Amino acid sequence: MCVQITPMAKQITKKVSHVGKIDWELTHFHGDELSTFRGSSYNSYLIRDEKVVLIDTVWQPYDCEFVSRLKQEIDLKQIDYIVMNHNEVDHSGALPELMREIPGTPIYCTKKGEAIIRGHYHQDWNFVNVKTGDTLPIGESTLTFIEAPMLHWPDTMFTYMSGENILFSNDGFGQHFASESLFNDAVDAAAMMYEAEKYFVNILNPYSTMVTKKIQQILAMNLPIDMICPSHGVIWKENPTQIVEKYLLWADSYQENQVTIAYDTMWQSTRKMAEAIAEGLLEADPTLTVKLFNVAHEDKNDVLTEIFRSKAVLVGSPTINYGYSFAVAGLLEMMRGLKFKKKKAAAFGSYGWSGDAVKLMNERLTEAGFQLIDEGITTLWVPDTDALANCKAFGRRMAEAL
C-alpha cells in the first residue's frame, strides 16, 4: 500500500499542473549509459478542463509516491483519460500502480505504444490508438496527437493542447536537469542549455534526420506554441522555440571550430603524444579550440558531447594485448552508435612491440562514419625529443587538413 505523501503539484497554467517527480539523486540513466550529474525529473502533467487528462507518469521506483500525491491532488476517478506519449519505463513505470486504482480509464497512445506497454506490463488495459492529426476534445481545449517515431523510440508521440498552446513533447526538447523551479527562465541558462545539448547528443543524435523532418512537419502545422513541456527537465516558457531552433542546428551535422583529442595512457607515453599533438594543432591554427580528455577518467557522455561539437577527433591509445585500451574501445563503440556526420578523425598511440592499436582504431573510426585524414602516428616506447617533434608536426598536418 502506498503511504500518504504531501502533494507537490505545481501550477503551470490555470488548467495545467505539474504532478511529476524531481529526482535530485539521479547520477546515471539507462543503466550506466548516460551520466546525469545535475539530476533529472520525470514530468507528468494534469489537465483540468471539462474533461481531466493525465499526460505520462513517472519512473517505477516512484510509483507509490506518484499515486499518493496524485490522490491528494484529485479524486483519481475524475481522471477521464490518460495520454502516454512514450512508454519507456521512466515514463510509464507508475502505470500499473495507477491502473490498480482506475483500471478502466482509457489510455491514449500510438499502436506501437500499446505494444510496448503490453510488453512491459502484460495487462489488457483500455487502449485507444491514435495517429498524427487525431484529436481529443476535452472542453475549451482540444488535444492533437502528433506521431514522432524514433524521437527516440518507435512509439513516441507529442501532444498539443489548444487554447493553452502547449506542446507536450516527452523526450523531445528535454534535459536531465533537476530544478524545483519549473521554468527555463528561472534556472542557470548556460547549465540548462549544456544539459539540453548533452541530452540531444547522447539520445537523439542518431535520429537527426527524423528530428529535422518532424520539426518541419510541426512547423508546417502552424500551431501557436506558448510553452513546450518535455518529460525531463525544465519547461520552455520564455522564448520556447529557442530549443526548436537549437535542435534544427544540432541535427544538421553540427560542428564548431574545435578538435577533441580523446586518449588513454598506460605509462604516460600516449599522454605526452596527445599534448604534443595539441601544441602542433594550435601552432598551425591559433583560432582552434582544442580539448584533451583522458577517457579512462573523464565522463564518457561529456567527451561525446565535445566530439559532437568538433570538426575532428583524434583518438589515442597504447597498444595493449595486440589491441587498444578498454576505455577507448567503449568510447569508439558509443561513437559508432551515435552516428556523427561529416566529422574527420585520425589515431595515434605508443607501443612496445606489436603496435596494432592505431591500425585497429582507424578501422573502428571508419566503421563509425568518420573520414580518416591521416594513417596516424605511432611512437615506440617513451617519446623522446624527436618523437615529440613528430607529434607536433602531426598536429600541424591535422590542422591544415581541416
TORFILO-596560 format. One record per residue (C-alpha): z, y, x. Coordinates in steps of 0.02 Angstrom, whole numbers. Layout:
TORFILO-596560
up north east
Z Y X;
...
end
This chain:
TORFILO-596560
up north east
0 0 0;
-42 173 64;
105 288 92;
108 463 20;
49 593 145;
44 781 124;
-127 834 61;
-234 930 185;
-384 984 82;
-461 1147 140;
-567 1257 29;
-745 1289 88;
-812 1373 -70;
-745 1386 -246;
-825 1218 -286;
-815 1126 -120;
-666 1073 -15;
-646 975 146;
-545 816 122;
-584 731 287;
-482 692 442;
-466 792 603;
-443 669 746;
-365 759 894;
-328 597 987;
-505 528 997;
-567 521 1178;
-706 390 1163;
-825 342 1023;
-945 198 988;
-829 89 1090;
-836 169 1261;
-1015 231 1247;
-979 413 1210;
-841 525 1277;
-756 640 1152;
-633 737 1258;
-618 876 1129;
-579 752 990;
-681 743 831;
-671 744 642;
-730 635 500;
-784 760 370;
-778 712 188;
-816 839 51;
-755 851 -128;
-866 946 -251;
-791 1004 -416;
-923 1060 -541;
-941 992 -718;
-951 828 -625;
-843 782 -475;
-929 713 -321;
-858 644 -159;
-976 653 -10;
-939 524 127;
-769 455 176;
-682 432 344;
-660 304 483;
-570 144 433;
-409 173 535;
-376 322 422;
-423 240 256;
-248 237 181;
-212 413 238;
-377 472 165;
-349 391 -5;
-169 450 -13;
-217 630 21;
-363 620 -99;
-246 559 -237;
-139 713 -214;
-292 823 -223;
-368 745 -379;
-345 601 -501;
-465 475 -423;
-527 426 -596;
-600 601 -611;
-724 564 -471;
-891 538 -558;
-1000 497 -408;
-985 450 -226;
-1126 502 -110;
-1141 406 54;
-1261 498 169;
-1241 369 308;
-1142 210 317;
-1086 181 494;
-902 137 488;
-842 309 543;
-911 374 377;
-894 226 260;
-735 148 330;
-623 209 189;
-739 146 51;
-651 -22 25;
-482 62 3;
-556 193 -113;
-656 68 -216;
-500 -35 -248;
-440 115 -347;
-604 161 -435;
-712 4 -424;
-847 54 -548;
-888 226 -477;
-1074 243 -437;
-1115 253 -251;
-1274 354 -216;
-1361 304 -55;
-1530 252 11;
-1592 75 -13;
-1556 39 170;
-1386 120 146;
-1344 -6 12;
-1397 -148 127;
-1285 -83 266;
-1135 -59 152;
-1157 -235 85;
-1173 -299 263;
-1014 -213 316;
-901 -246 167;
-983 -388 67;
-946 -305 -100;
-1053 -291 -257;
-1015 -110 -298;
-1112 1 -418;
-1252 60 -303;
-1381 190 -353;
-1527 201 -232;
-1606 371 -202;
-1753 437 -102;
-1817 607 -46;
-1834 727 -191;
-1719 634 -310;
-1591 746 -392;
-1420 729 -471;
-1370 870 -593;
-1183 899 -583;
-1165 1056 -690;
-1208 1227 -624;
-1267 1146 -464;
-1389 1007 -428;
-1386 887 -281;
-1553 848 -199;
-1567 698 -84;
-1673 701 75;
-1700 539 170;
-1680 562 358;
-1707 389 434;
-1658 370 617;
-1557 530 620;
-1479 424 684;
-1475 262 580;
-1609 191 463;
-1504 231 309;
-1467 414 346;
-1499 548 216;
-1450 730 190;
-1387 802 26;
-1424 981 -27;
-1315 1071 -155;
-1400 1211 -251;
-1302 1364 -302;
-1184 1347 -155;
-1338 1323 -43;
-1252 1192 65;
-1340 1058 167;
-1227 908 192;
-1310 839 348;
-1197 695 401;
-1230 658 585;
-1368 788 597;
-1308 953 674;
-1135 881 711;
-1021 887 862;
-872 786 920;
-757 936 914;
-584 941 835;
-525 1103 756;
-409 1146 614;
-519 1299 591;
-664 1226 494;
-800 1352 534;
-909 1391 684;
-858 1575 687;
-675 1528 713;
-690 1421 871;
-743 1440 1052;
-930 1460 1032;
-978 1400 1207;
-870 1243 1196;
-934 1204 1022;
-1117 1225 1071;
-1094 1118 1226;
-1024 979 1117;
-1169 1000 995;
-1292 981 1139;
-1199 832 1212;
-1199 753 1039;
-1387 779 1022;
-1424 710 1196;
-1319 554 1182;
-1353 510 999;
-1511 592 932;
-1624 622 1082;
-1710 450 1068;
-1770 504 896;
-1830 679 943;
-2000 659 862;
-1918 612 697;
-1793 754 715;
-1936 880 728;
-2032 806 580;
-1878 802 469;
-1829 981 508;
-2007 1038 473;
-2002 945 307;
-1838 1026 258;
-1901 1199 308;
-2057 1170 203;
-1945 1140 51;
-1892 1324 63;
-1712 1285 24;
-1594 1432 47;
-1458 1373 167;
-1295 1470 175;
-1196 1331 257;
-1226 1167 349;
-1086 1040 330;
-1100 896 454;
-988 744 457;
-919 776 631;
-853 940 698;
-856 1115 628;
-957 1183 484;
-1102 1301 521;
-1057 1452 415;
-1104 1602 521;
-1292 1602 553;
-1303 1418 504;
-1485 1396 552;
-1446 1432 734;
-1411 1247 757;
-1576 1204 672;
-1665 1315 798;
-1571 1230 940;
-1623 1058 876;
-1806 1110 872;
-1788 1172 1051;
-1694 1018 1114;
-1813 897 1028;
-1964 972 1116;
-1949 890 1289;
-1813 1014 1334;
-1783 1067 1515;
-1711 1210 1615;
-1742 1262 1795;
-1620 1130 1855;
-1615 973 1962;
-1475 847 1942;
-1425 735 2087;
-1333 580 2023;
-1267 461 2154;
-1137 331 2200;
-1073 306 2376;
-977 169 2466;
-930 241 2637;
-989 421 2605;
-1162 399 2683;
-1256 419 2519;
-1146 568 2475;
-1196 653 2638;
-1378 620 2596;
-1355 695 2423;
-1277 854 2492;
-1415 874 2622;
-1549 849 2489;
-1464 984 2383;
-1471 1104 2530;
-1656 1070 2550;
-1691 1099 2367;
-1605 1269 2371;
-1687 1318 2534;
-1857 1291 2454;
-1812 1369 2286;
-1654 1476 2278;
-1682 1502 2090;
-1649 1318 2054;
-1486 1261 1979;
-1436 1104 2075;
-1292 996 2014;
-1219 845 2104;
-1121 707 2019;
-1037 553 2091;
-1070 442 1942;
-930 322 1987;
-806 462 1948;
-892 584 1829;
-908 559 1642;
-1075 474 1609;
-1111 570 1449;
-1086 737 1535;
-1202 681 1676;
-1333 629 1547;
-1319 800 1466;
-1356 881 1634;
-1505 764 1661;
-1568 816 1489;
-1564 997 1547;
-1656 959 1709;
-1836 959 1766;
-1797 814 1880;
-1660 692 1927;
-1631 620 2099;
-1535 456 2094;
-1445 389 2246;
-1355 228 2289;
-1313 123 2440;
-1389 -50 2441;
-1255 -170 2379;
-1289 -358 2371;
-1477 -325 2379;
-1465 -204 2234;
-1386 -38 2186;
-1212 7 2127;
-1137 -42 1961;
-1109 141 1913;
-1290 188 1949;
-1351 34 1854;
-1256 90 1700;
-1325 266 1711;
-1504 204 1732;
-1486 93 1579;
-1422 238 1474;
-1563 349 1539;
-1687 216 1483;
-1611 207 1310;
-1607 396 1284;
-1796 410 1311;
-1802 575 1404;
-1976 652 1406;
-2078 747 1536;
-1950 731 1675;
-1978 690 1857;
-1873 582 1972;
-1850 507 2143;
-1723 392 2226;
-1627 392 2390;
-1492 291 2475;
-1415 220 2631;
-1414 37 2683;
-1355 -82 2817;
-1482 -223 2816;
-1587 -261 2661;
-1619 -84 2596;
-1681 -137 2423;
-1591 -7 2317;
-1720 133 2323;
-1866 20 2277;
-1768 -55 2132;
-1708 114 2069;
-1887 177 2072;
-1937 31 1962;
-1799 70 1837;
-1840 256 1835;
-2022 215 1798;
-1970 96 1659;
-1862 236 1587;
-2014 351 1574;
-1983 465 1722;
-2128 522 1832;
-2094 473 2012;
-2133 618 2128;
-2094 527 2290;
-2067 350 2352;
-1892 402 2400;
-1794 411 2560;
-1676 288 2646;
-1554 302 2790;
-1494 158 2899;
-1305 158 2914;
-1222 329 2929;
-1346 475 2931;
-1349 568 3096;
-1413 744 3127;
-1595 689 3121;
-1569 587 2963;
-1484 733 2875;
-1628 846 2928;
-1747 720 2849;
-1644 728 2689;
-1656 918 2687;
-1844 903 2711;
-1848 778 2567;
-1757 906 2459;
-1883 1040 2505;
-2026 923 2458;
-1943 889 2291;
-1929 1075 2253;
-2111 1102 2298;
-2163 956 2186;
-2080 1043 2038;
end
